[in-house]
Amino acid sequence: MEIAQDEFLQLYRNLIAITSRTHLLYWLRQVTSRKCIDETRRSGPKRVHLDDVDVSVTPNIVDPLIARRLQERIAALPGIQRLVLTLRYQEELGPMEIAQLVGMPENTVKSYLHRALTALRKEFE
């Protein structure tokens, strides 16, 4: 969490130098990767037991037309539904974590997720 805070503080300080959205994304990726590398070097290597590692492989087959249509449909969702859906499936947060992050009850988060998924299913039927 400290890395993210440091990164956004550095971004705030250098915001005047950011010229475009592409420049911002490039800058964020560079700063994030460098800070993560520095932190890894500082803390040293960590041992991982093979029993704790998930080695299952799932195929990642993506149809670009379906992916684009899905992105368009997600972008058309109301803001809070889009936020909750993104946090759940892109950031892989659980409903409780999302509730804490956005400051709403867990059941409300579940309701927004359900509504968003229902709307997407209707679009793809």
C-alpha positions in Angstrom: 0.0 0.0 0.0 2.9 2.4 0.7 4.1 2.0 -2.9 0.7 3.1 -4.3 0.6 6.1 -1.9 4.1 7.1 -2.8 3.4 6.7 -6.4 0.3 8.9 -6.3 2.0 11.5 -4.2 4.8 11.6 -6.8 2.2 11.8 -9.6 0.5 14.8 -7.8 3.8 16.6 -7.6 4.6 16.0 -11.3 1.1 16.4 -12.7 2.1 19.6 -14.5 4.5 17.6 -16.6 1.9 15.1 -17.8 0.9 16.1 -21.3 -1.6 13.4 -22.4 -3.5 10.4 -21.3 -1.0 8.1 -23.0 1.9 9.9 -21.3 0.1 9.4 -17.9 -0.3 5.7 -18.5 3.3 5.3 -19.5 4.5 7.4 -16.6 2.4 5.4 -14.1 3.6 2.0 -15.5 7.2 3.1 -15.3 7.0 4.6 -11.8 5.1 1.6 -10.5 7.4 -1.0 -12.0 10.5 0.8 -10.7 9.1 1.2 -7.2 8.2 -2.5 -7.1 11.6 -3.5 -8.2 13.2 -1.2 -5.6 11.0 -2.6 -2.9 11.8 -6.2 -3.9 15.5 -5.4 -3.8 15.2 -3.8 -0.4 13.2 -6.6 1.2 15.2 -9.4 -0.5 13.9 -12.7 -2.0 11.1 -14.5 -0.3 10.8 -18.3 -0.1 7.6 -19.8 -1.4 6.5 -23.4 -0.6 5.4 -25.3 -3.7 2.3 -26.5 -1.8 1.1 -22.8 -1.6 1.4 -22.2 -5.4 -1.6 -22.7 -7.7 -0.2 -24.2 -10.9 -3.5 -24.8 -12.7 -3.6 -23.5 -16.2 -6.8 -22.2 -17.9 -6.8 -21.4 -21.5 -7.2 -17.7 -22.3 -9.1 -17.6 -25.5 -10.6 -14.2 -26.3 -12.7 -13.2 -29.3 -11.8 -9.6 -30.0 -15.3 -8.8 -31.3 -16.9 -10.1 -28.2 -14.3 -8.4 -26.0 -15.0 -5.0 -27.7 -18.8 -5.5 -27.4 -18.4 -6.4 -23.7 -16.2 -3.3 -23.1 -18.9 -1.1 -24.8 -21.7 -2.6 -22.7 -19.7 -2.2 -19.4 -18.9 1.4 -20.3 -22.7 2.0 -20.8 -23.5 0.7 -17.3 -24.3 3.3 -14.6 -21.2 4.5 -12.8 -21.6 2.7 -9.5 -22.4 -0.6 -11.3 -19.4 -0.2 -13.5 -17.1 0.5 -10.6 -18.3 -2.4 -8.5 -18.1 -4.8 -11.5 -14.6 -3.6 -12.3 -13.4 -4.0 -8.7 -14.9 -7.5 -8.5 -13.7 -9.0 -11.8 -10.7 -6.9 -12.9 -9.2 -6.2 -9.5 -10.5 -9.5 -8.1 -11.8 -8.0 -4.8 -14.5 -9.7 -2.8 -17.8 -8.0 -2.0 -16.6 -7.2 1.6 -13.4 -5.6 0.3 -15.4 -3.6 -2.2 -17.9 -2.5 0.4 -15.0 -1.2 2.6 -13.4 0.5 -0.3 -16.4 2.4 -1.6 -18.0 2.9 1.8 -21.3 1.1 1.4 -22.9 -2.1 2.9 -21.8 -5.4 1.6 -25.3 -6.4 0.6 -25.6 -3.2 -1.5 -22.4 -4.1 -3.3 -23.9 -7.5 -4.0 -27.1 -5.9 -5.3 -25.1 -3.6 -7.7 -23.1 -6.6 -8.9 -26.3 -8.6 -9.5 -27.9 -5.8 -11.4 -24.8 -5.2 -13.6 -24.4 -8.9 -14.4 -28.2 -9.1 -15.2 -27.9 -6.1 -17.6 -24.9 -7.6 -19.3 -26.6 -11.0 -19.7 -29.6 -9.3 -21.3 -27.3 -7.6 -23.8 -25.7 -10.8 -24.9 -28.8 -12.9 -25.2 
